[in-house]
Structures are given as structure tokens and as C-alpha cells.
Amino acid sequence: MQKGKAGDMYGGGLRCQEGKTVRSTGASSRSRSRRGSRRVHGMRKRTEGARDLIPETLCSFHGASSADDPSSSSLLSDTLSQTPLSSLNTHQSNSATASRPLLLFLSWLGAQPGAVTKYTDMYLECGMDVLLVQSSVLHFLWPPWGLEYGLEVLKVLEEPQFSGRPVLVYASSIGGYTFTQILTHIAHGPKEHAGLVDRVVGHIYDSLVAGTLEHMAIGLGRTLVPRFEGLVKNIAMFYFWLFKSRTADFYNNSVRIFHNSPIIAPALFFFCENDALCDPVAVENIIDLWRGRGVAVESRKWKKSIHAAHMRCHPEEYLSTLERFLNSLPVSSLKAKM
């Protein structure tokens, strides 16, 4: 994200997994049977017209305690079709679970469950719960909707069952855009959201879409319609120009907020030199800027890799870097052994 130029944007639903002790290499039938799950469906945003294209929000909580402790089965309420995420009637009966670190996992656009599980299972094995947040491309194409969605996620993080937990942020590709919308609300209400800022113990950025508007347009083409990447890019650039005050100007403001993020916990960046969606120079500029602000920043850069697939391309280096970072965080209950 170069200053003054738009950068990290795009990928709806929200899902939470709690205490699932399944190895990333696969789960036994017994471990799968003990996960337990609670889901909230039908939470479509109150929208009209084109906004109805945004997928309904899904929030489910999987817990080690849920299968064994019936009293904890109502952590999240049943279907509330017209209720905002922040208004969920939630309950927490297990004090040990309530103190577990929480991973805010903001996934890449179009992330498939199987691919996401390879990541979330690692963190679950480390003793964390996982709140999975997925976004629609419309959250990116019309930033006011993305900003509203960011506020919904922020309110969920401040709900009673999450409000006392240490938080680790993981954002991949468009996930960085969604997290920036959360940061925007925090920046506009620092006193109101100071509690969450203090609870964030670290943040990880994997394949952050960084650079210019053109980087974002390329990302849209490659993600949505790869066969017509060039056409989608040109249409997107025209769209950004036509609705500049509601798109490009919003993106530029997001870049400024990300550069001056109110979150100053340790950070980790994964990126590569051959990623068309991520300008390595822009990422390195962010790293230098944050270090200049006193933020402890670690990074791992590869000469060749694949966008949002560094763990698959370079598993040993990725996991060893991640393990060192997690073990450096001030969370006594975090047991990182990749």
C-alpha cells in the first residue's frame, strides 16, 4: 500500500470454531465427533436491490466443550433473520473457554472450506478459538457496504463471549481490506474501542494486496473471471474512475488508516516478489513505516511463490516463521508447535 494510493482490498459470512483439537494432517472419527457445533443462519443484511447479492452471514461455533457440556450449547442464538450480528443473544458458561485466545481469521476471496481448515486447524491445535470472517466482493466494490460490514464484525468482537479474550488477527488478501474497515471504526472512536485495541496481541498479513488501484483491478480479474482478466481489469479501472468519491477516495483513506493503524502489537508479513496482486516494495514500505512507529515487525519474503498459498509452496519456512512469531507473543496459554 503506497501512501496516497489504494491498496489491500477485496472476499460473506462469519464463522467461529472453538477448541477443535484436530491435527492439520487430518482428524480421526473420534475427534470429529467431539467437535460439537452451533450455527446461526438467516442473518442476511437488511438490504435492498443489489445489496441482496451479498451472501447471508453464517456464524457457527465449534467447541471442545460443546459436545461434552450441554450447558454450553447455546453460545450463539438460533436464527435471527433480521438481527444485526452485534445483537446476537450470546451466553458463555465455561470460564476456561472464555479465556482462550481468539484468532480473528479474515480469509481470502472465494476461500473454500477445505483450504481454510488447513490454516484454522493449526491455530486450534495451539489452544486458540477461531472466528472466521469472509467477505463478499461487493464489500470491496462498494466500500460503504464494506465499512458497514466491518462495524458488524467489530461489534461481534466486543460481545460478552469475546470481550475478555486476547485476540490474534490473521488477514489474507482481501482479509486485509476487511480488517482495515474495522480499523477505520476504531480510529474514529479510539476511546470507545480502546479495550479491543489493548486485547490484540499480534496481527499476521498473508499476501496483502498492496500497491495501486491497478493492483486491485488485476486482483479482481484473476479472482472473479481469470479467462477475461484483462477485460475485468479495464472495467474495474473505469468503475473506480466513474465512482471515484465512493471507491478510490475510500480506498485511499483506508490506506492512510492502515499505515497509521491504532494496533501497535507485533506484526508478521508473508509475501513474495512475483505476486501481481502484491507489490513487494509497497509491503516493505509498510514494514519500515511501522518499525519507525515502534511496532515489532517480522516478515518472510520469497522470490517465487503463489498469492495466498505461501504455506502450500513453502511449508517448512512458513510454519517455522509462524511458530517463532506465535511463541514470541505475550500469551501464556498459547502453545505453538507447528
C-alpha positions in Angstrom: 0.0 0.0 0.0 1.8 3.1 -1.2 0.7 6.2 0.6 -1.9 8.1 -1.2 -2.8 5.1 -3.4 -5.3 2.4 -2.7 -4.1 -0.8 -1.6 -5.3 -4.0 0.2 -8.7 -4.7 -0.9 -11.5 -7.3 -1.7 -13.7 -11.8 -0.4 -19.8 -13.4 3.1 -20.0 -15.0 6.2 -18.7 -15.2 9.7 -18.0 -18.5 11.4 -16.4 -19.3 14.7 -14.7 -22.5 15.7 -13.8 -23.2 19.3 -11.3 -25.7 20.7 -11.3 -28.2 17.9 -8.3 -30.5 18.6 -7.7 -31.8 15.1 -4.3 -32.1 13.5 -3.8 -30.3 10.2 -2.9 -33.6 8.6 -6.4 -35.0 9.3 -8.9 -35.8 12.0 -9.9 -39.1 13.5 -13.5 -40.0 13.5 -13.5 -39.7 17.3 -12.1 -36.2 17.2 -14.6 -35.2 14.6 -17.4 -36.5 16.7 -16.3 -34.4 19.7 -16.1 -31.1 18.0 -19.7 -30.0 18.5 -21.1 -27.1 16.6 -23.7 -24.4 16.9 -24.7 -22.4 13.9 -26.7 -19.2 13.3 -28.3 -19.0 9.9 -30.5 -16.5 8.1 -28.7 -13.4 9.2 -29.0 -11.6 5.9 -28.1 -7.9 6.0 -31.2 -5.7 5.8 -30.7 -4.7 2.2 -32.5 -3.7 -0.9 -31.8 -4.2 -4.6 -28.2 -5.0 -5.4 -27.2 -5.5 -1.8 -29.3 -8.7 -1.7 -26.5 -10.2 -3.8 -24.3 -10.2 -0.6 -24.4 -13.7 0.8 -26.1 -14.2 4.2 -24.0 -14.1 7.2 -23.2 -17.5 8.8 -21.8 -17.8 12.3 -21.1 -21.1 13.9 -19.1 -22.0 17.0 -17.4 -25.4 17.3 -16.1 -26.3 20.7 -14.3 -29.0 22.6 -16.7 -28.2 25.5 -19.8 -28.2 23.4 -20.0 -31.9 22.8 -19.3 -32.7 26.4 -21.1 -29.8 28.2 -24.8 -29.4 27.3 -24.9 -26.2 29.3 -22.6 -24.5 26.8 -24.7 -25.5 23.7 -26.4 -22.1 23.5 -23.3 -20.0 23.0 -24.9 -18.4 20.0 -28.6 -17.8 19.5 -30.8 -19.5 16.9 -31.9 -17.9 13.7 -32.4 -14.1 13.9 -33.2 -13.3 10.3 -33.4 -9.5 10.8 -31.0 -9.1 13.6 -27.5 -7.5 13.2 -24.5 -9.6 14.2 -23.9 -7.3 17.1 -27.3 -8.0 18.6 -26.9 -11.8 19.0 -28.1 -13.1 22.3 -25.0 -14.9 23.5 -24.1 -16.9 26.6 -20.8 -18.3 27.9 -20.9 -20.9 30.7 -17.3 -22.3 30.5 -14.8 -19.9 32.2 -11.8 -21.8 30.7 -13.2 -21.4 27.2 -14.0 -17.7 27.8 -10.3 -17.1 28.5 -9.0 -18.9 25.4 -7.1 -16.7 22.9 -9.3 -15.8 19.9 -8.0 -15.8 16.3 -9.8 -13.4 14.0 -9.3 -15.2 10.7 -10.1 -12.9 7.7 -9.9 -15.1 4.7 -9.1 -14.5 1.0 -11.8 -14.1 -1.6 -13.6 -17.3 -2.6 -11.8 -19.4 0.1 -13.0 -23.0 0.1 -13.8 -24.7 3.5 -11.1 -27.4 2.9 -8.4 -24.8 2.3 -9.4 -22.7 5.2 -9.4 -25.7 7.5 -5.7 -26.4 6.8 -5.0 -23.0 8.4 -7.6 -22.8 11.2 -6.7 -26.3 12.5 -3.2 -25.2 13.2 -4.4 -22.4 15.4 -7.0 -24.6 17.1 -4.2 -27.1 17.9 -2.3 -24.2 19.6 -5.2 -23.7 22.0 -7.0 -20.9 20.3 -10.6 -20.5 19.2 -11.2 -19.2 15.6 -13.7 -16.6 14.4 -13.8 -16.9 10.7 -14.8 -13.8 8.7 -15.5 -14.0 5.0 -16.5 -11.0 2.8 -18.3 -10.5 -0.4 -16.7 -8.9 -3.4 -19.4 -6.3 -3.1 -17.9 -5.2 0.2 -14.9 -4.1 -1.8 -16.7 -2.8 -4.9 -18.9 -0.5 -2.8 -16.8 0.5 0.2 -19.7 1.9 2.2 -21.1 -1.6 2.5 -17.6 -2.9 3.4 -17.4 -0.3 6.1 -20.8 -1.3 7.5 -19.7 -5.0 7.5 -16.5 -4.0 9.3 -18.7 -2.4 12.0 -20.7 -5.6 12.4 -17.6 -7.7 12.9 -16.2 -5.1 15.4 -19.4 -5.4 17.4 -19.2 -9.1 17.5 -15.6 -8.9 18.8 -16.9 -6.7 21.6 -19.8 -9.1 22.5 -19.6 -10.6 26.0 -18.3 -14.1 24.9 -15.3 -12.5 23.2 -14.7 -9.2 25.1 -12.3 -10.7 27.6 -10.1 -12.7 25.2 -6.7 -11.9 23.8 -7.1 -11.5 20.0 -4.7 -12.5 17.2 -5.5 -11.2 13.8 -4.8 -13.2 10.6 -5.7 -11.5 7.3 -5.1 -13.0 3.9 -5.5 -11.0 0.6 -8.9 -9.2 0.8 -9.0 -10.0 4.5 -6.6 -7.1 4.9 -9.2 -4.8 3.4 -11.9 -6.1 5.7 -9.7 -5.6 8.7 -8.9 -2.1 7.6 -12.6 -1.3 7.7 -12.6 -2.5 11.3 -9.6 -0.2 11.9 -11.4 2.7 10.4 -14.1 2.5 13.0 -11.5 2.0 15.8 -9.7 5.1 14.5 -12.9 7.2 14.6 -13.7 6.0 18.1 -10.5 5.4 19.9 -11.9 5.7 23.4 -14.9 3.5 22.7 -12.8 0.7 21.2 -9.7 1.0 23.4 -10.5 -2.3 25.0 -10.2 -4.2 21.8 -7.0 -2.4 20.8 -5.4 -3.4 24.1 -6.5 -7.1 23.6 -4.9 -7.5 20.2 -1.6 -9.4 20.9 -0.5 -9.7 17.3 -1.5 -9.4 13.6 -0.5 -11.5 10.6 -0.8 -10.5 7.0 -0.5 -13.2 4.3 -0.4 -12.0 0.7 -1.7 -8.5 1.5 -3.0 -6.9 -1.7 -0.7 -3.8 -1.8 0.1 -1.2 -4.3 -2.1 0.9 -6.6 -5.6 0.8 -7.9 -4.3 -1.2 -10.8 -3.2 -4.0 -8.4 -6.7 -4.2 -7.1 -8.2 -4.3 -10.6 -5.8 -7.1 -11.5 -6.8 -9.0 -8.4 -10.5 -8.7 -9.3 -9.9 -10.1 -12.8 -7.7 -13.0 -11.6 -10.1 -13.9 -8.8 -13.5 -13.5 -10.4 -13.0 -14.3 -14.1 -9.5 -15.4 -14.9 -10.2 -16.1 -18.5 -11.2 -12.4 -19.0 -8.7 -10.9 -16.6 -7.7 -8.0 -18.9 -11.3 -7.1 -19.6 -12.3 -7.2 -15.9 -9.3 -5.1 -15.1 -10.3 -2.4 -17.6 -13.9 -2.4 -16.5 -12.8 -2.1 -12.9 -10.4 0.8 -13.6 -13.3 2.6 -15.4 -15.6 1.9 -12.5 -13.1 3.3 -10.0 -12.8 6.5 -12.1 -16.6 6.8 -12.6 -17.3 6.5 -8.9 -14.1 7.9 -7.5 -15.7 9.6 -4.5 -17.3 6.3 -3.4 -14.5 3.9 -4.3 -11.0 5.3 -4.9 -11.3 8.0 -2.3 -12.5 5.4 0.3 -9.5 3.1 -0.6 -7.0 6.0 -0.2 -8.5 6.8 3.2 -8.2 3.1 4.1 -4.5 3.1 3.1 -3.8 6.1 5.4 -5.6 4.4 8.3 -3.7 1.1 7.7 -0.4 3.0 7.6 -1.2 4.7 10.9 -3.0 1.7 12.4 -4.1 2.1 16.0 -3.0 -1.6 16.5 0.7 -1.5 17.6 1.0 -5.1 18.6 3.7 -7.2 16.9 3.1 -8.0 13.3 4.1 -10.6 10.7 4.0 -10.3 6.9 4.2 -13.1 4.4 4.8 -12.0 0.8 6.8 -12.7 -2.4 8.4 -10.9 -5.3 6.3 -12.4 -8.1 2.8 -11.7 -6.9 1.0 -9.4 -9.3 -1.5 -8.5 -6.6 1.1 -7.6 -4.0 3.8 -5.0 -4.7 6.8 -6.2 -2.5 8.1 -2.6 -2.4 4.8 -1.4 -1.0 4.8 -4.1 1.7 8.4 -3.3 2.6 7.5 0.4 2.9 4.7 -0.5 5.3 7.1 -2.6 7.3 9.7 0.2 7.5 6.9 2.7 8.4 5.6 0.5 11.2 9.0 -0.2 12.6 9.6 3.6 12.6 6.5 3.9 14.8 7.9 1.4 17.3 6.0 -1.7 16.1 7.8 -5.0 16.2 7.5 -6.4 12.7 8.7 -9.7 11.3 8.5 -10.8 7.7 9.2 -13.7 5.3 9.6 -12.9 1.6 10.1 -15.4 -1.2 11.5 -14.8 -4.6 8.8 -17.1 -6.1 5.5 -18.2 -4.6 1.8 -18.1 -5.1 -0.7 -15.5 -3.8 -2.4 -16.7 -0.6 -0.7 -20.1 -0.9 2.7 -19.5 0.7 2.1 -22.2 3.2 1.5 -24.8 0.4 4.5 -23.6 -1.6 7.0 -23.2 1.3 5.6 -25.2 4.2 8.7 -25.6 6.3 9.8 -21.9 6.1 6.2 -20.7 6.5 5.5 -22.8 9.6 8.8 -22.2 11.3 8.4 -18.4 10.8 4.8 -18.6 12.1 5.9 -20.7 15.1 8.6 -18.3 16.1 6.2 -15.4 15.9 3.5 -17.0 17.9 5.9 -18.1 20.6 7.1 -14.5 20.9 3.6 -13.2 21.8 2.8 -12.4 25.4 0.1 -15.1 25.7 0.9 -17.7 28.3 -1.9 -20.1 27.2 -0.7 -20.1 23.5 1.1 -23.4 22.7 2.7 -23.0 19.3 4.3 -26.1 17.9 3.9 -26.4 14.2 
